[in-house]
């Protein structure tokens, strides 16, 4: 069973903080739909036994394409692969890019989970980070989605934005939660080199909240989300019970997934090996390869057991539930704690491990705050073992 990710690299315009593979929509968009359909067929020939349990259309802004194109791409996936009857089929949506009729078309075609990129409820903050919509336009999109029949809706929020204080962030959480979504993704802004926002911060034209203020904002936000009934199940994701994103759980459980489209990444069992591969990030290069009947791969790496083990730790420790020790043993033939005993003991001294369930290796909230340093210890230990 696999998840399928479909990358739509087009936007109205790029947000000021974004370093994803995305461009303003141009004349290549029509060819891109056809290329995706061809890639799906080529992938079916490569992975004839794959069965699909989740599909996720991300971007970019998928809903910038006509609904009939999105439905045709989903139909191509269903034609090529057996898709489970209860599959979670998600699509990202930015406010103002689609209305009721388009959303109804998607819902009728089988899309059953919508993720709306809001980021903030204050219009001044939205302008400062380059969003193309207002909060009022978000409300109209959310209402249209409900009317179209979407009952499983995620809303993205961000903290650590320029000019944002804790009061503004908590107000955004309360306002959004009152609408009744099933899931809220609450991310911290990551300042990426090469983005317009990065350039403005470096030049002193914009100022971000200091790291302590961002940490306090994050902690207060987590407390509020849980008070409002949204349970944290991953570093930045909160859901009503039973509404965790099943597609993203595939990533965090280090299960196989197939990425389609420009810059998409995959992790699949291919010719008996666990392989990670990526597609060309250049849209012209992607289109050229597909139109020649070739898979658009830019890189292919066979991962060894040591790398697979560390990836399972790296991804699994992002989850509040942590790593199932039996599942790890069944896959790799060793216990995760004993395998990484030195790294485990080092971080145990700091109170980073939650001991409430011996069947799992999981971090306390304090440990999750120090996830990067914990993973450095695990990575260092495994590299030393490998070199020996």
C-alpha positions in Angstrom: 0.0 0.0 0.0 1.4 3.4 -1.0 0.5 7.1 -0.9 0.6 9.1 -4.0 1.6 12.8 -4.0 0.8 15.0 -7.0 2.8 18.3 -7.3 1.1 21.2 -9.0 3.8 23.9 -9.3 1.7 26.9 -10.2 0.5 29.8 -8.1 -1.1 33.2 -8.6 2.3 34.5 -7.4 5.0 33.2 -5.1 4.6 34.2 -1.4 7.5 36.2 0.1 8.7 33.3 2.4 8.3 30.4 -0.1 11.2 28.4 -1.5 9.1 25.5 -2.8 9.1 24.5 -6.5 6.4 27.0 -7.7 6.0 29.6 -10.3 3.2 32.0 -11.4 0.9 30.1 -13.7 1.9 30.3 -17.4 1.4 28.7 -20.8 2.9 25.3 -19.7 -0.1 24.5 -17.4 -2.1 22.8 -20.2 0.9 20.6 -21.1 1.5 19.9 -17.5 -1.8 18.1 -17.0 -1.1 15.8 -20.0 2.4 15.2 -18.7 1.1 14.1 -15.3 -1.3 11.7 -17.0 1.7 10.3 -19.0 3.8 10.0 -15.9 1.1 8.1 -14.1 0.9 5.6 -16.9 4.7 5.2 -17.0 4.7 4.8 -13.2 2.1 2.0 -13.4 4.4 0.1 -15.7 7.2 0.5 -13.2 5.2 -0.4 -10.1 2.5 -2.8 -11.4 1.7 -4.2 -7.9 1.2 -0.9 -6.1 -2.1 -0.2 -4.4 -3.0 3.3 -3.3 -4.4 4.2 0.1 -4.0 8.0 0.0 -3.7 10.7 -2.6 -2.5 14.2 -1.9 -2.5 17.1 -4.4 0.0 19.8 -3.2 1.8 22.7 -4.6 2.1 25.5 -5.4 -1.6 25.9 -5.5 -3.4 22.9 -7.1 -6.7 24.8 -7.3 -5.3 27.3 -9.7 -5.8 24.6 -12.4 -9.3 24.1 -13.8 -11.3 21.6 -11.7 -11.7 19.4 -14.8 -8.0 19.1 -15.0 -7.7 18.1 -11.4 -10.5 15.5 -11.8 -8.8 14.1 -14.9 -5.5 13.6 -13.1 -7.3 11.8 -10.2 -9.2 9.7 -12.8 -5.8 8.8 -14.4 -4.5 7.6 -11.0 -7.6 5.5 -10.5 -7.2 4.0 -13.9 -3.6 3.2 -13.4 -3.7 1.9 -9.8 -6.2 0.2 -7.6 -7.3 2.9 -5.1 -8.8 1.8 -1.8 -12.5 2.6 -1.5 -12.0 4.5 1.7 -8.8 6.3 0.4 -8.1 9.7 1.8 -7.9 12.1 -1.2 -6.6 15.5 -0.2 -6.1 18.7 -2.1 -4.5 22.0 -1.0 -6.4 25.1 -1.8 -5.6 28.8 -1.5 -8.4 31.3 -0.9 -9.7 33.1 -4.0 -8.5 30.4 -6.4 -11.7 28.4 -6.5 -15.3 28.9 -5.8 -18.3 26.8 -4.9 -18.9 25.3 -8.3 -15.3 24.2 -8.6 -15.2 22.8 -5.0 -18.4 20.9 -5.7 -16.9 19.4 -8.8 -13.9 18.2 -6.8 -16.0 16.8 -4.0 -18.3 14.9 -6.5 -15.1 13.5 -8.1 -14.0 12.0 -4.9 -11.7 14.5 -3.2 -12.7 14.2 0.5 -10.1 16.3 2.4 -9.4 20.0 1.8 -6.4 21.9 3.2 -6.7 25.6 3.0 -3.6 27.8 3.3 -4.7 30.7 5.5 -1.5 31.5 7.6 -3.0 34.4 9.5 -6.3 36.1 10.2 -5.0 39.6 10.2 -4.9 41.3 6.8 -1.8 43.3 7.5 0.2 40.2 8.3 -1.1 38.5 5.2 0.1 41.4 3.1 3.5 41.4 4.8 4.2 37.8 3.9 2.9 38.2 0.3 -0.4 36.2 0.5 -2.7 37.1 -2.4 -5.9 36.8 -0.4 -7.6 38.6 2.5 -9.1 36.9 5.6 -12.6 37.7 4.3 -11.8 35.8 1.1 -10.6 32.9 3.2 -14.0 32.9 5.0 -15.8 32.9 1.6 -13.7 29.9 0.5 -14.3 28.0 3.7 -18.0 28.6 3.5 -18.1 27.4 -0.1 -16.2 24.3 0.8 -18.7 23.4 3.5 -21.6 24.1 1.1 -19.8 21.9 -1.5 -19.8 18.9 1.0 -16.3 19.0 2.4 -16.4 17.9 6.1 -12.7 17.1 6.6 -10.9 20.5 6.3 -7.5 21.5 7.5 -6.4 25.1 7.9 -2.8 26.2 7.9 -1.6 28.8 10.4 1.9 30.3 10.9 3.6 31.9 13.8 6.8 33.9 14.0 5.7 36.2 11.2 7.1 39.7 10.9 5.1 42.1 13.1 3.2 39.2 14.8 2.8 39.0 18.5 1.4 36.2 20.7 -1.9 37.9 21.0 -2.4 38.0 17.3 -1.4 34.3 16.9 -3.7 33.1 19.7 -6.6 35.2 18.3 -6.0 33.5 14.9 -6.3 30.1 16.5 -9.5 31.0 18.4 -11.0 32.5 15.2 -10.2 29.5 13.1 -11.2 26.9 15.6 -14.6 28.5 16.0 -15.3 27.7 12.3 -15.1 24.0 13.1 -12.3 22.5 11.0 -11.1 19.0 11.8 -7.4 19.7 11.6 -5.1 22.7 12.1 -1.5 22.8 10.9 0.4 25.3 13.0 3.8 26.0 11.6 6.7 28.3 12.6 8.0 30.5 9.8 11.3 29.3 8.5 13.3 32.0 6.9 14.7 30.5 3.7 17.8 32.0 2.0 17.0 33.4 -1.4 13.4 34.4 -0.7 12.3 38.0 -0.8 11.4 37.9 3.0 14.9 36.7 3.7 16.5 39.5 1.8 14.3 42.1 3.6 15.2 40.7 7.0 18.9 40.7 6.2 18.7 44.3 4.9 16.8 45.4 7.9 13.6 46.2 6.1 11.7 43.6 8.1 12.0 42.4 11.6 11.0 39.0 12.9 10.0 38.2 16.5 13.1 37.1 18.6 13.5 33.3 19.0 12.3 33.3 22.7 9.1 35.1 21.7 8.5 32.6 18.9 9.0 29.7 21.3 6.6 31.3 23.8 4.1 31.9 21.0 4.4 28.2 19.9 3.9 26.9 23.5 0.9 29.1 24.1 -0.5 28.1 20.8 -0.1 24.4 21.5 -1.8 24.8 24.9 -4.7 26.7 23.3 -5.2 24.2 20.5 -5.4 21.3 23.0 -7.9 23.3 25.1 -10.0 23.7 22.0 -10.0 19.9 21.3 -7.2 19.7 18.7 -4.8 17.0 19.8 -1.2 17.3 18.8 -0.1 14.2 17.0 3.0 15.6 15.2 5.4 18.4 15.7 3.2 21.0 13.9 -0.1 19.2 13.4 -3.2 19.1 15.5 -6.4 17.2 14.8 -9.8 16.4 16.2 -9.8 12.7 17.2 -9.8 10.5 14.1 -8.9 13.3 11.6 -5.1 13.0 11.6 -3.8 13.4 8.0 -3.4 9.8 6.8 -1.2 10.8 3.9 1.3 12.6 6.0 1.3 9.7 8.4 2.7 7.6 5.6 5.8 9.9 5.5 6.2 9.9 9.3 5.9 6.1 9.5 8.5 5.9 6.7 6.2 3.9 4.4 6.4 3.9 0.6 5.0 6.8 -1.4 5.1 7.8 -5.1 5.6 11.5 -6.1 4.3 12.7 -9.4 5.1 16.0 -11.1 8.0 18.5 -11.2 10.3 18.3 -8.1 8.3 15.5 -6.5 10.1 13.0 -4.3 9.4 9.3 -3.9 10.4 6.5 -1.6 9.5 3.1 -3.1 10.7 -0.5 -3.3 12.0 -0.9 -6.8 13.6 -4.0 -8.2 14.0 -5.4 -4.7 15.7 -2.3 -3.2 14.4 0.6 -1.1 14.9 3.5 -3.4 14.5 7.3 -3.0 14.2 9.3 -6.2 13.2 12.8 -7.3 11.9 14.3 -10.5 13.4 17.3 -12.4 12.5 20.5 -10.6 12.7 22.5 -13.9 9.2 22.4 -15.4 10.6 22.6 -19.0 13.0 19.7 -18.3 10.2 17.7 -16.7 7.9 18.2 -19.7 10.6 17.4 -22.2 11.4 14.0 -20.6 7.7 13.0 -20.2 6.9 14.0 -23.8 9.8 11.7 -24.9 8.2 8.9 -23.0 10.7 8.9 -20.2 10.3 9.0 -16.5 11.5 12.5 -15.4 13.9 11.4 -12.7 16.7 13.7 -11.6 18.2 11.6 -8.9 18.0 8.0 -7.7 19.5 6.7 -4.5 19.4 3.1 -3.1 19.2 3.5 0.7 21.0 0.9 2.8 19.7 -0.5 6.0 21.5 2.0 8.2 20.0 4.9 6.3 16.5 3.3 6.4 16.8 2.8 10.2 17.8 6.4 10.8 15.1 7.7 8.5 12.5 5.7 10.5 13.9 7.3 13.7 14.0 10.8 12.2 10.5 10.7 11.0 8.9 8.6 13.8 10.2 10.9 16.6 8.2 13.7 15.0 5.1 11.9 16.1 3.6 12.3 19.5 3.0 8.5 19.5 6.6 7.9 18.7 8.1 4.8 17.2 6.5 1.4 17.6 9.3 -0.8 18.8 7.8 -4.0 17.6 7.2 -2.5 14.1 10.9 -1.3 14.0 12.1 -4.8 15.1 9.9 -6.5 12.5 11.3 -4.3 9.8 15.0 -4.3 10.8 15.5 -7.2 13.1 16.8 -5.1 16.0 15.4 -3.0 18.9 15.5 0.7 18.3 16.6 1.6 21.8 19.4 -1.0 22.0 20.6 -0.1 18.5 20.9 3.5 19.5 21.7 2.9 23.1 24.4 5.6 23.5 22.2 8.3 21.9 19.2 7.1 23.9 21.1 7.3 27.3 22.5 10.7 26.5 19.1 12.2 25.9 17.6 10.2 28.8 19.6 12.4 31.2 17.8 15.4 30.0 14.3 14.0 30.5 13.6 13.8 26.8 12.0 10.3 26.8 8.3 9.6 27.6 8.4 6.3 29.6 4.6 5.9 29.9 4.5 3.1 27.2 7.5 0.7 27.0 6.2 -0.5 23.6 7.1 2.9 22.1 10.1 5.1 21.8 8.7 8.6 22.1 9.7 12.1 23.2 8.3 14.2 26.0 7.1 17.7 24.9 10.4 19.0 26.2 12.2 16.4 24.0 10.2 17.4 21.0 11.3 21.0 21.5 14.9 19.6 21.2 14.2 17.2 18.3 17.0 18.5 16.1 19.7 18.0 18.8 18.3 14.5 19.6 18.5 13.5 16.0 22.0 14.8 15.7 23.0 12.3 18.4 21.2 9.4 16.7 22.8 10.3 13.3 26.3 10.6 14.8 26.0 7.3 16.5 24.8 5.4 13.5 27.5 7.0 11.3 30.2 5.8 13.8 28.7 2.3 13.7 28.7 2.3 9.9 32.3 3.4 9.6 33.4 0.7 12.0 
